[in-house]
Amino acid sequence: DGTSSPYDFRTTPTLVIGGHTWASIEAGNRKTCGVTTAGDLYCWGSNAKGQLGHGTTTGKSVPTLVSGGYTWASIDAGREHTCGVTTAGEAYCWGLNDKGRLGDGTTTDRNVPVLVTGGVTNWASVSGGNSHTCGMTTFGEGYCWGSNRYGQLGDGTTLGSVPLDEQSSVPVLVIGGLIWASVRVGDWHSCGVTTVDEAYCWGANGGRLGGGTLENSSVPTLVSGGLTWASVDGAVGHTCGVTTAGEEAYCWGSNANGRLGDGTTTNSSVPVKVGGNW
């Protein structure tokens, strides 16, 4: 809203200045981005790694146009990087690039959008996590890139002798022959819903994969319960989803601070129903 103090909090909704008409807004880690109805992309907030995409590393307290002159269809604010898909079906990322999370074939930080490489075209969506990114094509193929320490790229590779070096700076295909309707990323794991309404997760587990075990998986693992899913999304240590009935929400994984919404603080490696109607 134009204020610059990092401690000038707001406890009620505050209008974002600039007179823009927004089509979508995405909040990330200490930053926010939005696409206008004209397809322009603006970001504001923290910018130490160039994650606002306007060509510098200076933070902004007002919406600032992302460089490149592209027309954007969607955006994902990520953690310390940002990614988006243009109306031409191209995927771009910018910001912190350790482990190759920007997908441009390098590990160099970028303060303007760079094209996600690897020969993949026709992107439908992208989603950024803690140090990896996943995306889906219009053909329903899933791809991931960046850190693969816990198998979160979903390509079936096992951890190397030096897990911290396990990574890909270009998109790799998520194996399994599944056709995806959506793919979303959590902190160290990834999840997706197929065109037949099944949910799968892969990567760091501890219950967040929802398959009833605690072991990590480098391949998509079916979420237990026999439910039909409309959407799933990963967070920090847990995952949540909404069924196709549209009235039931479920969560699984860590239940610290009651984040699973089932009235307890007990962790669960399988989906538990969130109280209320959705």
DABEL-V715050 format. One record per pair of residues at least 24 apart in sequence whose C-alpha atoms are under 10 Angstrom apart, sorted by the first residue. I is the first residue (numbers start at 1). GAP is how many residues later the second one is. If there is no record, write none. Layout:
i->I gap->GAP
i->I gap->GAP
//
This chain:
i->1 gap->43
i->1 gap->60
i->1 gap->61
i->1 gap->62
i->2 gap->42
i->2 gap->58
i->2 gap->59
i->2 gap->60
i->2 gap->61
i->3 gap->57
i->3 gap->58
i->3 gap->59
i->4 gap->41
i->4 gap->55
i->4 gap->56
i->4 gap->57
i->4 gap->58
i->5 gap->56
i->6 gap->39
i->6 gap->40
i->6 gap->55
i->16 gap->45
i->16 gap->46
i->16 gap->47
i->17 gap->44
i->17 gap->45
i->17 gap->46
i->18 gap->44
i->18 gap->45
i->18 gap->46
i->20 gap->43
i->23 gap->50
i->23 gap->51
i->24 gap->49
i->24 gap->50
i->24 gap->51
i->25 gap->49
i->25 gap->50
i->25 gap->51
i->25 gap->52
i->26 gap->48
i->26 gap->49
i->26 gap->50
i->26 gap->51
i->26 gap->52
i->27 gap->48
i->27 gap->49
i->27 gap->50
i->27 gap->51
i->27 gap->52
i->28 gap->48
i->28 gap->49
i->28 gap->50
i->28 gap->51
i->28 gap->52
i->28 gap->53
i->28 gap->54
i->28 gap->100
i->28 gap->101
i->29 gap->48
i->29 gap->49
i->29 gap->50
i->29 gap->51
i->29 gap->52
i->29 gap->53
i->29 gap->101
i->30 gap->47
i->30 gap->48
i->30 gap->49
i->30 gap->50
i->31 gap->28
i->31 gap->29
i->31 gap->30
i->31 gap->46
i->31 gap->47
i->31 gap->48
i->31 gap->49
i->31 gap->50
i->31 gap->51
i->32 gap->31
i->32 gap->44
i->32 gap->45
i->32 gap->46
i->32 gap->50
i->33 gap->30
i->33 gap->31
i->33 gap->32
i->33 gap->33
i->33 gap->42
i->33 gap->43
i->33 gap->44
i->33 gap->45
i->33 gap->49
i->34 gap->29
i->34 gap->30
i->34 gap->31
i->34 gap->38
i->34 gap->40
i->34 gap->41
i->34 gap->42
i->34 gap->43
i->35 gap->30
i->35 gap->36
i->35 gap->37
i->35 gap->38
i->35 gap->39
i->35 gap->40
i->35 gap->49
i->36 gap->35
i->36 gap->36
i->36 gap->37
i->37 gap->35
i->37 gap->36
i->38 gap->33
i->38 gap->34
i->38 gap->35
i->39 gap->30
i->39 gap->31
i->39 gap->32
i->39 gap->33
i->39 gap->34
i->39 gap->35
i->39 gap->47
i->39 gap->48
i->40 gap->25
i->40 gap->26
i->40 gap->27
i->40 gap->29
i->40 gap->30
i->40 gap->31
i->40 gap->32
i->40 gap->33
i->40 gap->46
i->41 gap->24
i->41 gap->25
i->41 gap->26
i->41 gap->27
i->41 gap->28
i->41 gap->29
i->41 gap->30
i->41 gap->31
i->41 gap->32
i->41 gap->33
i->41 gap->34
i->41 gap->43
i->42 gap->24
i->42 gap->25
i->43 gap->34
i->43 gap->39
i->46 gap->34
i->47 gap->33
i->47 gap->34
i->47 gap->48
i->47 gap->49
i->47 gap->64
i->48 gap->32
i->48 gap->47
i->48 gap->48
i->48 gap->63
i->49 gap->31
i->49 gap->32
i->49 gap->45
i->49 gap->46
i->49 gap->47
i->49 gap->48
i->49 gap->60
i->49 gap->61
i->49 gap->62
i->50 gap->30
i->50 gap->31
i->50 gap->32
i->50 gap->44
i->50 gap->45
i->50 gap->46
i->50 gap->59
i->50 gap->60
i->50 gap->61
i->50 gap->62
i->50 gap->63
i->51 gap->26
i->51 gap->27
i->51 gap->28
i->51 gap->29
i->51 gap->30
i->51 gap->31
i->51 gap->32
i->51 gap->42
i->51 gap->43
i->51 gap->44
i->51 gap->45
i->51 gap->58
i->51 gap->59
i->51 gap->60
i->51 gap->61
i->51 gap->62
i->52 gap->25
i->52 gap->28
i->52 gap->29
i->52 gap->30
i->52 gap->42
i->52 gap->43
i->52 gap->58
i->52 gap->59
i->52 gap->60
i->52 gap->61
i->53 gap->28
i->53 gap->29
i->53 gap->30
i->53 gap->40
i->53 gap->41
i->53 gap->42
i->53 gap->57
i->53 gap->58
i->53 gap->59
i->53 gap->60
i->53 gap->61
i->54 gap->40
i->54 gap->57
i->54 gap->58
i->54 gap->59
i->55 gap->39
i->55 gap->55
i->55 gap->56
i->55 gap->57
i->55 gap->58
i->56 gap->54
i->56 gap->55
i->56 gap->56
i->57 gap->38
i->57 gap->53
i->57 gap->54
i->58 gap->53
i->66 gap->45
i->66 gap->46
i->66 gap->47
i->67 gap->44
i->67 gap->45
i->67 gap->46
i->68 gap->44
i->68 gap->45
i->68 gap->46
i->70 gap->43
i->73 gap->51
i->73 gap->52
i->74 gap->50
i->74 gap->51
i->74 gap->52
i->75 gap->50
i->75 gap->51
i->75 gap->52
i->75 gap->53
i->76 gap->49
i->76 gap->50
i->76 gap->51
i->76 gap->52
i->76 gap->53
i->76 gap->57
i->76 gap->108
i->77 gap->49
i->77 gap->50
i->77 gap->51
i->77 gap->52
i->78 gap->48
i->78 gap->49
i->78 gap->50
i->78 gap->51
i->78 gap->52
i->78 gap->53
i->78 gap->54
i->78 gap->55
i->78 gap->107
i->78 gap->108
i->78 gap->109
i->79 gap->49
i->79 gap->50
i->79 gap->51
i->79 gap->52
i->79 gap->53
i->79 gap->108
i->80 gap->48
i->80 gap->49
i->80 gap->50
i->80 gap->51
i->81 gap->28
i->81 gap->29
i->81 gap->30
i->81 gap->47
i->81 gap->48
i->81 gap->49
i->81 gap->50
i->81 gap->51
i->81 gap->52
i->82 gap->31
i->82 gap->44
i->82 gap->45
i->82 gap->46
i->82 gap->47
i->82 gap->51
i->83 gap->30
i->83 gap->31
i->83 gap->32
i->83 gap->33
i->83 gap->42
i->83 gap->43
i->83 gap->44
i->83 gap->45
i->83 gap->50
i->83 gap->51
i->83 gap->52
i->84 gap->29
i->84 gap->31
i->84 gap->32
i->84 gap->39
i->84 gap->40
i->84 gap->41
i->84 gap->42
i->84 gap->43
i->84 gap->44
i->84 gap->51
i->85 gap->30
i->85 gap->31
i->85 gap->37
i->85 gap->38
i->85 gap->39
i->85 gap->40
i->85 gap->41
i->85 gap->50
i->86 gap->36
i->86 gap->37
i->86 gap->38
i->86 gap->39
i->87 gap->35
i->87 gap->36
i->87 gap->37
i->88 gap->33
i->88 gap->34
i->88 gap->35
i->88 gap->36
i->89 gap->32
i->89 gap->33
i->89 gap->34
i->89 gap->35
i->89 gap->36
i->89 gap->48
i->89 gap->49
i->90 gap->25
i->90 gap->26
i->90 gap->27
i->90 gap->30
i->90 gap->31
i->90 gap->32
i->90 gap->33
i->90 gap->34
i->90 gap->35
i->90 gap->47
i->91 gap->24
i->91 gap->25
i->91 gap->26
i->91 gap->29
i->91 gap->30
i->91 gap->31
i->91 gap->32
i->91 gap->33
i->91 gap->34
i->91 gap->35
i->91 gap->44
i->91 gap->46
i->92 gap->24
i->92 gap->25
i->92 gap->34
i->93 gap->33
i->93 gap->35
i->93 gap->40
i->96 gap->35
i->97 gap->34
i->97 gap->35
i->97 gap->49
i->97 gap->72
i->98 gap->33
i->98 gap->34
i->98 gap->48
i->98 gap->49
i->98 gap->69
i->98 gap->71
i->99 gap->32
i->99 gap->33
i->99 gap->46
i->99 gap->47
i->99 gap->48
i->99 gap->49
i->99 gap->50
i->99 gap->65
i->99 gap->66
i->99 gap->67
i->99 gap->68
i->99 gap->69
i->99 gap->70
i->100 gap->31
i->100 gap->32
i->100 gap->33
i->100 gap->45
i->100 gap->46
i->100 gap->47
i->100 gap->67
i->100 gap->68
i->100 gap->69
i->100 gap->70
i->100 gap->71
i->101 gap->27
i->101 gap->28
i->101 gap->29
i->101 gap->30
i->101 gap->31
i->101 gap->32
i->101 gap->33
i->101 gap->43
i->101 gap->44
i->101 gap->45
i->101 gap->46
i->101 gap->66
i->101 gap->67
i->101 gap->68
i->101 gap->69
i->101 gap->70
i->102 gap->26
i->102 gap->29
i->102 gap->30
i->102 gap->31
i->102 gap->43
i->102 gap->44
i->102 gap->66
i->102 gap->67
i->102 gap->68
i->102 gap->69
i->103 gap->29
i->103 gap->30
i->103 gap->31
i->103 gap->41
i->103 gap->42
i->103 gap->43
i->103 gap->65
i->103 gap->66
i->103 gap->67
i->103 gap->68
i->103 gap->69
i->104 gap->41
i->104 gap->65
i->104 gap->66
i->104 gap->67
i->105 gap->40
i->105 gap->41
i->105 gap->63
i->105 gap->64
i->105 gap->65
i->105 gap->66
i->106 gap->62
i->106 gap->63
i->106 gap->64
i->107 gap->39
i->107 gap->61
i->107 gap->62
i->116 gap->29
i->116 gap->53
i->116 gap->54
i->116 gap->55
i->117 gap->52
i->117 gap->53
i->117 gap->54
i->118 gap->51
i->118 gap->52
i->118 gap->53
i->118 gap->54
i->119 gap->51
i->119 gap->52
i->120 gap->50
i->120 gap->51
i->120 gap->52
i->120 gap->53
i->124 gap->57
i->124 gap->58
i->124 gap->59
i->125 gap->57
i->125 gap->58
i->125 gap->59
i->126 gap->56
i->126 gap->57
i->126 gap->58
i->126 gap->59
i->127 gap->55
i->127 gap->56
i->127 gap->57
i->127 gap->58
i->127 gap->59
i->127 gap->63
i->127 gap->106
i->128 gap->56
i->128 gap->57
i->128 gap->58
i->128 gap->59
i->128 gap->62
i->129 gap->55
i->129 gap->56
i->129 gap->57
i->129 gap->58
i->129 gap->59
i->129 gap->60
i->129 gap->61
i->129 gap->105
i->129 gap->106
i->129 gap->107
i->130 gap->55
i->130 gap->56
i->130 gap->57
i->130 gap->58
i->130 gap->59
i->130 gap->105
i->130 gap->106
i->131 gap->36
i->131 gap->55
i->131 gap->56
i->131 gap->57
i->132 gap->35
i->132 gap->36
i->132 gap->37
i->132 gap->53
i->132 gap->54
i->132 gap->55
i->132 gap->56
i->132 gap->57
i->132 gap->58
i->133 gap->38
i->133 gap->51
i->133 gap->52
i->133 gap->53
i->133 gap->56
i->133 gap->57
i->134 gap->37
i->134 gap->38
i->134 gap->39
i->134 gap->40
i->134 gap->49
i->134 gap->50
i->134 gap->51
i->134 gap->56
i->134 gap->57
i->134 gap->58
i->135 gap->36
i->135 gap->38
i->135 gap->39
i->135 gap->47
i->135 gap->48
i->135 gap->49
i->135 gap->50
i->136 gap->37
i->136 gap->38
i->136 gap->43
i->136 gap->44
i->136 gap->45
i->136 gap->46
i->136 gap->47
i->136 gap->48
i->136 gap->56
i->137 gap->42
i->137 gap->43
i->137 gap->44
i->137 gap->45
i->137 gap->46
i->138 gap->42
i->138 gap->43
i->139 gap->40
i->139 gap->41
i->139 gap->42
i->140 gap->37
i->140 gap->38
i->140 gap->39
i->140 gap->40
i->140 gap->41
i->140 gap->42
i->140 gap->43
i->140 gap->54
i->140 gap->55
i->141 gap->32
i->141 gap->33
i->141 gap->34
i->141 gap->36
i->141 gap->37
i->141 gap->38
i->141 gap->39
i->141 gap->40
i->141 gap->41
i->141 gap->42
i->142 gap->29
i->142 gap->30
i->142 gap->31
i->142 gap->32
i->142 gap->33
i->142 gap->34
i->142 gap->35
i->142 gap->36
i->142 gap->37
i->142 gap->38
i->142 gap->39
i->142 gap->40
i->142 gap->41
i->142 gap->50
i->143 gap->27
i->143 gap->28
i->143 gap->29
i->143 gap->30
i->143 gap->31
i->143 gap->32
i->143 gap->40
i->144 gap->24
i->144 gap->25
i->144 gap->26
i->144 gap->27
i->144 gap->28
i->144 gap->29
i->144 gap->30
i->144 gap->39
i->144 gap->41
i->144 gap->46
i->145 gap->24
i->145 gap->25
i->145 gap->26
i->145 gap->27
i->145 gap->28
i->145 gap->29
i->146 gap->24
i->146 gap->25
i->146 gap->26
i->147 gap->41
i->148 gap->40
i->148 gap->41
i->148 gap->55
i->148 gap->56
i->148 gap->70
i->149 gap->39
i->149 gap->54
i->149 gap->55
i->149 gap->69
i->150 gap->38
i->150 gap->39
i->150 gap->52
i->150 gap->53
i->150 gap->54
i->150 gap->55
i->150 gap->65
i->150 gap->66
i->150 gap->67
i->150 gap->68
i->151 gap->37
i->151 gap->38
i->151 gap->39
i->151 gap->51
i->151 gap->52
i->151 gap->53
i->151 gap->54
i->151 gap->65
i->151 gap->66
i->151 gap->67
i->151 gap->68
i->151 gap->69
i->152 gap->33
i->152 gap->34
i->152 gap->35
i->152 gap->36
i->152 gap->37
i->152 gap->38
i->152 gap->39
i->152 gap->49
i->152 gap->50
i->152 gap->51
i->152 gap->52
i->152 gap->53
i->152 gap->64
i->152 gap->65
i->152 gap->66
i->152 gap->67
i->152 gap->68
i->153 gap->35
i->153 gap->36
i->153 gap->37
i->153 gap->49
i->153 gap->50
i->153 gap->64
i->153 gap->65
i->153 gap->66
i->153 gap->67
i->154 gap->35
i->154 gap->36
i->154 gap->37
i->154 gap->47
i->154 gap->48
i->154 gap->49
i->154 gap->63
i->154 gap->64
i->154 gap->65
i->154 gap->66
i->154 gap->67
i->155 gap->47
i->155 gap->63
i->155 gap->64
i->155 gap->65
i->156 gap->46
i->156 gap->61
i->156 gap->62
i->156 gap->63
i->156 gap->64
i->157 gap->60
i->157 gap->61
i->157 gap->62
i->158 gap->59
i->158 gap->60
i->158 gap->61
i->159 gap->59
i->174 gap->28
i->174 gap->44
i->174 gap->45
i->174 gap->46
i->175 gap->43
i->175 gap->44
i->175 gap->45
i->176 gap->43
i->176 gap->44
i->176 gap->45
i->178 gap->42
i->181 gap->49
i->181 gap->50
i->182 gap->48
i->182 gap->49
i->182 gap->50
i->182 gap->51
i->183 gap->48
i->183 gap->49
i->183 gap->50
i->183 gap->51
i->184 gap->47
i->184 gap->48
i->184 gap->49
i->184 gap->50
i->184 gap->51
i->185 gap->47
i->185 gap->48
i->185 gap->49
i->185 gap->50
i->185 gap->51
i->185 gap->54
i->186 gap->47
i->186 gap->48
i->186 gap->49
i->186 gap->50
i->186 gap->51
i->186 gap->52
i->186 gap->53
i->187 gap->47
i->187 gap->48
i->187 gap->49
i->187 gap->50
i->187 gap->51
i->187 gap->52
i->188 gap->46
i->188 gap->47
i->188 gap->48
i->188 gap->49
i->189 gap->27
i->189 gap->28
i->189 gap->29
i->189 gap->45
i->189 gap->46
i->189 gap->47
i->189 gap->48
i->189 gap->49
i->189 gap->50
i->190 gap->30
i->190 gap->42
i->190 gap->43
i->190 gap->44
i->190 gap->45
i->190 gap->49
i->191 gap->29
i->191 gap->30
i->191 gap->31
i->191 gap->32
i->191 gap->40
i->191 gap->41
i->191 gap->42
i->191 gap->43
i->191 gap->48
i->191 gap->49
i->192 gap->28
i->192 gap->30
i->192 gap->31
i->192 gap->37
i->192 gap->39
i->192 gap->40
i->192 gap->41
i->192 gap->42
i->193 gap->29
i->193 gap->30
i->193 gap->35
i->193 gap->36
i->193 gap->37
i->193 gap->38
i->193 gap->39
i->193 gap->40
i->193 gap->48
i->194 gap->34
i->194 gap->35
i->194 gap->36
i->194 gap->37
i->195 gap->34
i->195 gap->35
i->196 gap->32
i->196 gap->33
i->196 gap->34
i->197 gap->30
i->197 gap->31
i->197 gap->32
i->197 gap->33
i->197 gap->34
i->197 gap->46
i->197 gap->47
i->198 gap->24
i->198 gap->25
i->198 gap->26
i->198 gap->28
i->198 gap->29
i->198 gap->30
i->198 gap->31
i->198 gap->32
i->198 gap->33
i->198 gap->45
i->199 gap->24
i->199 gap->25
i->199 gap->27
i->199 gap->28
i->199 gap->29
i->199 gap->30
i->199 gap->31
i->199 gap->32
i->199 gap->33
i->199 gap->42
i->199 gap->44
i->200 gap->24
i->200 gap->32
i->201 gap->31
i->201 gap->32
i->201 gap->33
i->201 gap->38
i->204 gap->33
i->205 gap->32
i->205 gap->33
i->205 gap->48
i->205 gap->49
i->205 gap->64
i->206 gap->31
i->206 gap->32
i->206 gap->46
i->206 gap->47
i->206 gap->48
i->206 gap->61
i->206 gap->62
i->206 gap->63
i->207 gap->30
i->207 gap->31
i->207 gap->32
i->207 gap->45
i->207 gap->46
i->207 gap->47
i->207 gap->48
i->207 gap->60
i->207 gap->61
i->207 gap->62
i->207 gap->63
i->207 gap->64
i->208 gap->26
i->208 gap->27
i->208 gap->28
i->208 gap->29
i->208 gap->30
i->208 gap->31
i->208 gap->32
i->208 gap->43
i->208 gap->44
i->208 gap->45
i->208 gap->46
i->208 gap->59
i->208 gap->60
i->208 gap->61
i->208 gap->62
i->208 gap->63
i->209 gap->25
i->209 gap->28
i->209 gap->29
i->209 gap->30
i->209 gap->43
i->209 gap->44
i->209 gap->60
i->209 gap->61
i->209 gap->62
i->210 gap->28
i->210 gap->29
i->210 gap->30
i->210 gap->41
i->210 gap->42
i->210 gap->43
i->210 gap->58
i->210 gap->59
i->210 gap->60
i->210 gap->61
i->210 gap->62
i->211 gap->41
i->211 gap->58
i->211 gap->59
i->211 gap->60
i->212 gap->40
i->212 gap->41
i->212 gap->56
i->212 gap->57
i->212 gap->58
i->212 gap->59
i->213 gap->55
i->213 gap->56
i->213 gap->57
i->214 gap->39
i->214 gap->54
i->214 gap->55
i->223 gap->29
i->223 gap->46
i->223 gap->47
i->223 gap->48
i->224 gap->45
i->224 gap->46
i->224 gap->47
i->225 gap->45
i->225 gap->46
i->225 gap->47
i->227 gap->44
i->238 gap->29
i->238 gap->30
i->238 gap->31
i->239 gap->32
i->240 gap->31
i->240 gap->32
i->240 gap->33
i->240 gap->34
i->241 gap->30
i->241 gap->32
i->241 gap->33
i->242 gap->31
i->242 gap->32
i->242 gap->36
i->243 gap->35
i->245 gap->33
i->246 gap->31
i->246 gap->32
i->247 gap->29
i->247 gap->30
i->247 gap->31
i->248 gap->25
i->248 gap->26
i->248 gap->27
i->248 gap->28
i->248 gap->29
i->248 gap->30
i->249 gap->24
i->249 gap->25
i->249 gap->26
i->249 gap->27
i->249 gap->28
i->249 gap->29
i->250 gap->24
i->250 gap->25
//
